[in-house]
């Protein structure tokens, strides 16, 4: 509790694909969009997606980025690359944290993992919960590409 209360966060790097699932079901971008609109007033935000997001949403990079607040930077990694290394490198500053449910066990040498600057989230019944950031949001799911 003390560690959480005493930290300084200026930047959040969000694992975009990770925030598009409730349990194992793909729910699209809506929960992630709601979260970025709520957090952009307080933090610098970068959302990083795996290339698979293009196929999953049936959207281009530009179409994906257009739904986010203009202050939020959105990056889709190159085809056949995973987003993990980009996410970890983008959160290398001491005041940068990652929002993801991944543990990044293959990257224990990275400063963000060593420093335990990983923030978990939950998506349950139309709500986004990020307890470490005191975030509890309702979101409305528009539609998911089949």
GROMACS elastic network, one bead per residue, 0.5 to 0.9 nm:
[ bonds ]
;  ai    aj funct       b0    kb
    1     4     6  0.52205   500
    1     5     6  0.61351   500
    1     6     6  0.85851   500
    2     5     6  0.51007   500
    2     6     6  0.59851   500
    2     7     6  0.86148   500
    3     6     6  0.53164   500
    3     7     6  0.62542   500
    4     7     6  0.57256   500
    4     8     6  0.89717   500
    4   132     6  0.68497   500
    4   133     6  0.88113   500
    5     8     6  0.86417   500
    5   132     6  0.88741   500
    7    95     6  0.80444   500
    8    94     6  0.85921   500
    8    95     6  0.57914   500
    8    96     6  0.85441   500
    9    12     6  0.75046   500
    9    43     6  0.74396   500
    9    94     6  0.84072   500
    9    96     6  0.59540   500
    9    97     6  0.68475   500
   10    42     6  0.79077   500
   10    43     6  0.53593   500
   10    44     6  0.61684   500
   10    45     6  0.87855   500
   10    95     6  0.54605   500
   10    96     6  0.61005   500
   10    97     6  0.82692   500
   11    43     6  0.54064   500
   11    45     6  0.58110   500
   11    46     6  0.78242   500
   11    91     6  0.76707   500
   11    93     6  0.85386   500
   11    95     6  0.64235   500
   11    97     6  0.63648   500
   11    98     6  0.85487   500
   12    39     6  0.89106   500
   12    43     6  0.65831   500
   12    44     6  0.62255   500
   12    46     6  0.64031   500
   12    47     6  0.83128   500
   12    91     6  0.74721   500
   12    95     6  0.87173   500
   12    96     6  0.57199   500
   12    97     6  0.50535   500
   12    98     6  0.56786   500
   12    99     6  0.67699   500
   13    16     6  0.88504   500
   13    44     6  0.84845   500
   13    45     6  0.59447   500
   13    47     6  0.58121   500
   13    48     6  0.72017   500
   13    87     6  0.64490   500
   13    88     6  0.83925   500
   13    90     6  0.68890   500
   13    91     6  0.62094   500
   13    96     6  0.72345   500
   13    97     6  0.62135   500
   13    99     6  0.62238   500
   13   100     6  0.86814   500
   14    17     6  0.88552   500
   14    18     6  0.83846   500
   14    19     6  0.80058   500
   14    32     6  0.88644   500
   14    45     6  0.73722   500
   14    46     6  0.61996   500
   14    48     6  0.62323   500
   14    49     6  0.86576   500
   14    87     6  0.75926   500
   14    97     6  0.84963   500
   14    98     6  0.57211   500
   14   100     6  0.64303   500
   15    18     6  0.53876   500
   15    19     6  0.65838   500
   15    46     6  0.88640   500
   15    47     6  0.62246   500
   15    48     6  0.55266   500
   15    49     6  0.64845   500
   15    50     6  0.87352   500
   15    83     6  0.78060   500
   15    84     6  0.81377   500
   15    87     6  0.69093   500
   15    98     6  0.72707   500
   15    99     6  0.61624   500
   15   100     6  0.53347   500
   15   101     6  0.83940   500
   15   102     6  0.85810   500
   16    19     6  0.53541   500
   16    20     6  0.68013   500
   16    29     6  0.83605   500
   16    32     6  0.72303   500
   16    47     6  0.55207   500
   16    48     6  0.52878   500
   16    50     6  0.77549   500
   16    53     6  0.86188   500
   16    74     6  0.88583   500
   16    99     6  0.89066   500
   16   100     6  0.82879   500
   17    20     6  0.52826   500
   17    21     6  0.75884   500
   17    28     6  0.88939   500
   17    29     6  0.86420   500
   17    48     6  0.78052   500
   17    49     6  0.54580   500
   17    50     6  0.65066   500
   17    52     6  0.83817   500
   17    53     6  0.67280   500
   17    83     6  0.89158   500
   18    21     6  0.63281   500
   18    49     6  0.84940   500
   18    99     6  0.89252   500
   18   100     6  0.62628   500
   18   101     6  0.69075   500
   18   102     6  0.78342   500
   19    22     6  0.80194   500
   19    27     6  0.88259   500
   19    28     6  0.85676   500
   19    29     6  0.76971   500
   19    31     6  0.70635   500
   19    32     6  0.57716   500
   19    99     6  0.86864   500
   19   100     6  0.73398   500
   19   101     6  0.84886   500
   19   121     6  0.81141   500
   19   122     6  0.85467   500
   19   123     6  0.78569   500
   20    25     6  0.83816   500
   20    26     6  0.58323   500
   20    27     6  0.54702   500
   20    28     6  0.51230   500
   20    29     6  0.56719   500
   20    30     6  0.78028   500
   20    31     6  0.70067   500
   20    32     6  0.67474   500
   20   123     6  0.88437   500
   21    24     6  0.60046   500
   21    25     6  0.53409   500
   21    27     6  0.53747   500
   21    28     6  0.72903   500
   21    29     6  0.89751   500
   21    31     6  0.88645   500
   21   123     6  0.74522   500
   22    25     6  0.53365   500
   22    26     6  0.66024   500
   22    27     6  0.65291   500
   22   122     6  0.78327   500
   22   123     6  0.53907   500
   22   124     6  0.64539   500
   22   125     6  0.84531   500
   23    26     6  0.83261   500
   23   122     6  0.89384   500
   23   123     6  0.78162   500
   23   124     6  0.82215   500
   26    56     6  0.83701   500
   26   144     6  0.77170   500
   27    30     6  0.74522   500
   27    31     6  0.79738   500
   27   141     6  0.74478   500
   27   143     6  0.79428   500
   27   144     6  0.61383   500
   28    31     6  0.76413   500
   28    32     6  0.83302   500
   28    56     6  0.79894   500
   28    57     6  0.67258   500
   28   141     6  0.78900   500
   28   142     6  0.85608   500
   28   143     6  0.73339   500
   28   144     6  0.54771   500
   28   145     6  0.78138   500
   29    32     6  0.53287   500
   29    33     6  0.59764   500
   29    34     6  0.86805   500
   29    57     6  0.81999   500
   29    64     6  0.84803   500
   29    67     6  0.88929   500
   29   141     6  0.83987   500
   29   144     6  0.85230   500
   30    33     6  0.50361   500
   30    34     6  0.62154   500
   30    35     6  0.86262   500
   30   139     6  0.67057   500
   30   140     6  0.67475   500
   30   141     6  0.56275   500
   30   142     6  0.70237   500
   30   143     6  0.86011   500
   31    34     6  0.52017   500
   31    35     6  0.62690   500
   31    36     6  0.87882   500
   31   123     6  0.75078   500
   31   126     6  0.78144   500
   31   127     6  0.75268   500
   31   128     6  0.63387   500
   31   137     6  0.86040   500
   31   138     6  0.82110   500
   31   139     6  0.57594   500
   31   140     6  0.76481   500
   31   141     6  0.74688   500
   32    35     6  0.50585   500
   32    36     6  0.62187   500
   32    37     6  0.86655   500
   32    68     6  0.89904   500
   32   128     6  0.82693   500
   32   139     6  0.89819   500
   33    36     6  0.52185   500
   33    37     6  0.62203   500
   33    38     6  0.86465   500
   33    67     6  0.73471   500
   33    68     6  0.60949   500
   33    69     6  0.82660   500
   33   139     6  0.86183   500
   34    37     6  0.53127   500
   34    38     6  0.63469   500
   34    39     6  0.87921   500
   34    68     6  0.89873   500
   34   128     6  0.81654   500
   34   137     6  0.73768   500
   34   138     6  0.78759   500
   34   139     6  0.60480   500
   34   140     6  0.85346   500
   35    38     6  0.51761   500
   35    39     6  0.61576   500
   35    40     6  0.85061   500
   35   128     6  0.71865   500
   35   135     6  0.83099   500
   35   137     6  0.73485   500
   35   139     6  0.86314   500
   36    39     6  0.50813   500
   36    40     6  0.56913   500
   36    41     6  0.89035   500
   36    45     6  0.75028   500
   36    47     6  0.87711   500
   36    68     6  0.72284   500
   36    69     6  0.73247   500
   36    72     6  0.74200   500
   37    40     6  0.56376   500
   37    41     6  0.75910   500
   37    68     6  0.74520   500
   37    69     6  0.63026   500
   37    72     6  0.87576   500
   38    41     6  0.67212   500
   38    42     6  0.83364   500
   38   135     6  0.83920   500
   38   137     6  0.83480   500
   39    42     6  0.56042   500
   39    43     6  0.60586   500
   39    44     6  0.84231   500
   39    45     6  0.78792   500
   39   135     6  0.87303   500
   40    43     6  0.52618   500
   40    44     6  0.63923   500
   40    45     6  0.64387   500
   40    69     6  0.77090   500
   40    71     6  0.71321   500
   40    72     6  0.69284   500
   41    44     6  0.83695   500
   44    71     6  0.78912   500
   44    72     6  0.72219   500
   44    73     6  0.86067   500
   45    71     6  0.77263   500
   45    72     6  0.52612   500
   45    73     6  0.63628   500
   45    74     6  0.85728   500
   46    72     6  0.59696   500
   46    74     6  0.58347   500
   46    75     6  0.74908   500
   46    87     6  0.88422   500
   46    90     6  0.82289   500
   47    72     6  0.73737   500
   47    73     6  0.62455   500
   47    75     6  0.62256   500
   47    76     6  0.84226   500
   47    87     6  0.84784   500
   48    73     6  0.85345   500
   48    74     6  0.60632   500
   48    76     6  0.58332   500
   48    77     6  0.72840   500
   48    83     6  0.65389   500
   48    84     6  0.87933   500
   48    86     6  0.75235   500
   48    87     6  0.64099   500
   49    52     6  0.78516   500
   49    53     6  0.64838   500
   49    74     6  0.78823   500
   49    75     6  0.62595   500
   49    77     6  0.62861   500
   49    82     6  0.83999   500
   49    83     6  0.60591   500
   49    87     6  0.88851   500
   50    53     6  0.60196   500
   50    54     6  0.84987   500
   50    75     6  0.87965   500
   50    76     6  0.58952   500
   50    77     6  0.55204   500
   50    78     6  0.77506   500
   50    79     6  0.79277   500
   50    80     6  0.86431   500
   50    81     6  0.71484   500
   50    82     6  0.55575   500
   50    83     6  0.50136   500
   50    84     6  0.84358   500
   51    54     6  0.60610   500
   51    55     6  0.79720   500
   51    76     6  0.57708   500
   51    77     6  0.55024   500
   51    78     6  0.60075   500
   51    79     6  0.52106   500
   51    80     6  0.71860   500
   51    81     6  0.72220   500
   51    82     6  0.75637   500
   51    83     6  0.80996   500
   52    55     6  0.55025   500
   52    56     6  0.62244   500
   52    57     6  0.86876   500
   52    76     6  0.89088   500
   52    79     6  0.77702   500
   52    80     6  0.87358   500
   53    57     6  0.59077   500
   53    58     6  0.78603   500
   53    59     6  0.79698   500
   53    60     6  0.89934   500
   53    61     6  0.88641   500
   53    64     6  0.87996   500
   53    76     6  0.79437   500
   54    57     6  0.55457   500
   54    58     6  0.54598   500
   54    59     6  0.52519   500
   54    60     6  0.58917   500
   54    61     6  0.69702   500
   54    64     6  0.81446   500
   54    76     6  0.85246   500
   55    59     6  0.70333   500
   55    60     6  0.87118   500
   56    59     6  0.80221   500
   56   144     6  0.86350   500
   56   145     6  0.69142   500
   56   146     6  0.82692   500
   57    60     6  0.85112   500
   57    64     6  0.82629   500
   57   144     6  0.71344   500
   57   145     6  0.56871   500
   57   146     6  0.86113   500
   58   145     6  0.67364   500
   59    62     6  0.79303   500
   59    63     6  0.56937   500
   59    64     6  0.61507   500
   60    63     6  0.51139   500
   60    64     6  0.62155   500
   60    65     6  0.86365   500
   61    64     6  0.51663   500
   61    65     6  0.61975   500
   61    66     6  0.86316   500
   61    74     6  0.85062   500
   61    75     6  0.79727   500
   61    76     6  0.67255   500
   62    65     6  0.51294   500
   62    66     6  0.60435   500
   63    66     6  0.51923   500
   63    67     6  0.71064   500
   64    67     6  0.61135   500
   64    68     6  0.76791   500
   64    74     6  0.81693   500
   65    68     6  0.56387   500
   65    69     6  0.84788   500
   65    70     6  0.83690   500
   65    72     6  0.85544   500
   65    73     6  0.78738   500
   65    74     6  0.57792   500
   65    75     6  0.81754   500
   66    69     6  0.77913   500
   66    70     6  0.76965   500
   67    70     6  0.85040   500
   68    71     6  0.81172   500
   68    72     6  0.64402   500
   68    73     6  0.83893   500
   68    74     6  0.80806   500
   69    72     6  0.55166   500
   69    73     6  0.85994   500
   70    73     6  0.74934   500
   76    79     6  0.87793   500
   76    83     6  0.79623   500
   77    80     6  0.84933   500
   77    81     6  0.63769   500
   77    82     6  0.69722   500
   77    83     6  0.60714   500
   77    86     6  0.77978   500
   78    81     6  0.56008   500
   78    82     6  0.80915   500
   78    83     6  0.87906   500
   79    82     6  0.82674   500
   81    84     6  0.88990   500
   82    85     6  0.71631   500
   82    86     6  0.79945   500
   83    86     6  0.53120   500
   83    87     6  0.59989   500
   83    88     6  0.86074   500
   84    87     6  0.51411   500
   84    88     6  0.61534   500
   84    89     6  0.86075   500
   84   104     6  0.76355   500
   84   107     6  0.89082   500
   85    88     6  0.50789   500
   85    89     6  0.60177   500
   85    90     6  0.83692   500
   85   107     6  0.84002   500
   86    89     6  0.52230   500
   86    90     6  0.59427   500
   86    91     6  0.86364   500
   87    90     6  0.51885   500
   87    91     6  0.64214   500
   87    98     6  0.74796   500
   88    91     6  0.53178   500
   88    92     6  0.65651   500
   88    98     6  0.77391   500
   88   104     6  0.87373   500
   88   107     6  0.84263   500
   88   110     6  0.70509   500
   88   111     6  0.83651   500
   88   112     6  0.67728   500
   88   113     6  0.81150   500
   89    92     6  0.52909   500
   89    93     6  0.87736   500
   89   110     6  0.80509   500
   89   111     6  0.89569   500
   89   112     6  0.85461   500
   90    93     6  0.78837   500
   90    96     6  0.81766   500
   91    94     6  0.79396   500
   91    95     6  0.82015   500
   91    97     6  0.59465   500
   91    98     6  0.65870   500
   91   111     6  0.85797   500
   91   112     6  0.64806   500
   91   117     6  0.87282   500
   92    95     6  0.84180   500
   92    96     6  0.66249   500
   92    97     6  0.84603   500
   92   110     6  0.78580   500
   92   111     6  0.62825   500
   92   112     6  0.60027   500
   93    96     6  0.52557   500
   93    97     6  0.84196   500
   93   111     6  0.84324   500
   93   112     6  0.79999   500
   94    97     6  0.81260   500
   94   111     6  0.82762   500
   94   112     6  0.77083   500
   94   115     6  0.84412   500
   94   117     6  0.86107   500
   95   117     6  0.86749   500
   96   112     6  0.78314   500
   96   117     6  0.73933   500
   97   112     6  0.70641   500
   97   116     6  0.86851   500
   97   118     6  0.58593   500
   97   119     6  0.69997   500
   98   112     6  0.78474   500
   98   117     6  0.63774   500
   98   119     6  0.59038   500
   98   120     6  0.84483   500
   99   102     6  0.88370   500
   99   117     6  0.87914   500
   99   118     6  0.60861   500
   99   120     6  0.58656   500
   99   121     6  0.70631   500
   99   130     6  0.85981   500
  100   103     6  0.79717   500
  100   118     6  0.68383   500
  100   119     6  0.61555   500
  100   120     6  0.53680   500
  100   121     6  0.67098   500
  101   118     6  0.81883   500
  101   119     6  0.74457   500
  101   120     6  0.50143   500
  101   121     6  0.64833   500
  101   122     6  0.84248   500
  102   105     6  0.83016   500
  102   118     6  0.85781   500
  102   120     6  0.81550   500
  103   106     6  0.85365   500
  103   107     6  0.88556   500
  103   113     6  0.81687   500
  103   118     6  0.79421   500
  104   107     6  0.54069   500
  104   108     6  0.69730   500
  104   113     6  0.71956   500
  105   108     6  0.58027   500
  105   113     6  0.84578   500
  106   109     6  0.84199   500
  107   110     6  0.57055   500
  107   113     6  0.71332   500
  107   114     6  0.89984   500
  108   111     6  0.79934   500
  108   112     6  0.87020   500
  108   113     6  0.57155   500
  108   114     6  0.61496   500
  109   112     6  0.87169   500
  109   113     6  0.71852   500
  109   114     6  0.66244   500
  110   113     6  0.54692   500
  110   114     6  0.62078   500
  110   115     6  0.85342   500
  111   114     6  0.50164   500
  111   115     6  0.58169   500
  111   116     6  0.83943   500
  111   117     6  0.85562   500
  112   115     6  0.51190   500
  112   116     6  0.61285   500
  112   117     6  0.52068   500
  112   118     6  0.71968   500
  113   116     6  0.50547   500
  113   117     6  0.62082   500
  113   118     6  0.68864   500
  114   117     6  0.78315   500
  115   118     6  0.84365   500
  116   119     6  0.84991   500
  119   130     6  0.76019   500
  119   131     6  0.85456   500
  119   132     6  0.66316   500
  119   133     6  0.83123   500
  120   129     6  0.88618   500
  120   130     6  0.65175   500
  120   131     6  0.78412   500
  120   132     6  0.76880   500
  121   128     6  0.72332   500
  121   129     6  0.56269   500
  121   131     6  0.71144   500
  121   132     6  0.85063   500
  122   127     6  0.79871   500
  122   128     6  0.58513   500
  122   129     6  0.50168   500
  122   130     6  0.65155   500
  122   131     6  0.86144   500
  123   126     6  0.69628   500
  123   127     6  0.56096   500
  123   129     6  0.62867   500
  123   130     6  0.89160   500
  124   127     6  0.52693   500
  124   128     6  0.66614   500
  124   129     6  0.79257   500
  125   128     6  0.85935   500
  125   138     6  0.87641   500
  126   137     6  0.83657   500
  126   138     6  0.57687   500
  126   139     6  0.55527   500
  126   140     6  0.66081   500
  126   141     6  0.74584   500
  127   136     6  0.68714   500
  127   137     6  0.53651   500
  127   139     6  0.59162   500
  127   140     6  0.86997   500
  128   135     6  0.74803   500
  128   136     6  0.58022   500
  128   137     6  0.50955   500
  128   138     6  0.63927   500
  128   139     6  0.72849   500
  129   133     6  0.87981   500
  129   134     6  0.79277   500
  129   135     6  0.56144   500
  129   137     6  0.65566   500
  129   138     6  0.89520   500
  130   133     6  0.55985   500
  130   134     6  0.61616   500
  130   136     6  0.66124   500
  130   137     6  0.89023   500
  131   135     6  0.60193   500
  131   136     6  0.76376   500
  132   135     6  0.77350   500
  133   136     6  0.89843   500
  141   144     6  0.81109   500
